[in-house]
Amino acid sequence: MKLLRYCVLALPLLLAGCLEVDQHPEWLHGKYAGKEDNRHFQTRFHSDRLAWSAAVQDRGMKQNEYNRANP
């Protein structure tokens, strides 16, 4: 009975390390083998970097309390 109790208590400790998954990307011939991520200006602004930059700056200006509070 005691042996069974110790085995049941030890089981989570033994299985805790079994579920670790390798989280590093694979490399083939010295290069990353996965899909490259698209940038925001490539997906939402059709690769127009200036339009993306203007949208980010405009959003920042609307969050500025000094610009919103002045009459």
C-alpha positions in Angstrom: 0.0 0.0 0.0 2.8 2.4 0.9 4.8 1.4 -2.2 1.8 2.2 -4.4 1.4 5.6 -2.7 5.0 6.4 -3.3 4.8 5.3 -7.0 1.7 7.5 -7.5 3.5 10.5 -6.0 6.7 9.9 -8.0 4.9 9.4 -11.3 4.4 13.2 -12.0 8.0 13.9 -11.2 9.2 11.2 -13.6 6.9 12.4 -16.4 7.5 16.2 -16.0 10.5 16.2 -18.3 9.1 13.9 -21.0 6.9 16.4 -22.7 9.6 18.9 -23.6 9.6 19.8 -27.2 12.6 21.1 -29.1 11.9 24.8 -29.7 14.8 25.7 -31.9 14.4 26.2 -35.7 16.0 23.8 -38.0 19.0 24.8 -40.1 20.0 23.4 -43.4 23.3 24.2 -45.1 23.9 27.1 -42.6 20.5 28.8 -43.4 17.1 28.9 -41.6 14.9 26.2 -43.1 11.6 27.7 -42.1 9.3 30.2 -43.7 10.3 33.8 -43.4 7.8 36.1 -41.7 6.2 38.9 -43.7 6.6 42.4 -42.3 3.6 44.6 -41.5 4.3 46.9 -44.4 4.4 43.9 -46.8 1.1 42.4 -45.8 -1.1 45.4 -44.9 0.4 48.2 -47.0 1.3 46.3 -50.2 5.1 46.7 -49.6 4.8 50.5 -49.3 7.1 51.3 -46.4 6.4 55.1 -46.5 2.6 54.5 -46.1 3.3 52.2 -43.2 5.6 54.7 -41.5 3.1 57.5 -42.0 0.3 55.3 -40.4 2.5 54.5 -37.4 3.4 58.2 -36.9 -0.2 59.3 -37.3 -1.3 56.7 -34.7 1.4 58.0 -32.4 0.3 61.6 -32.8 -3.3 60.7 -31.9 -2.1 59.1 -28.7 -0.2 62.2 -27.7 -2.0 64.0 -24.9 -0.4 67.4 -25.7 -1.8 67.3 -29.2 -5.3 66.3 -28.1 -5.6 68.6 -25.1 -4.7 71.9 -26.9 -7.7 73.9 -28.0 
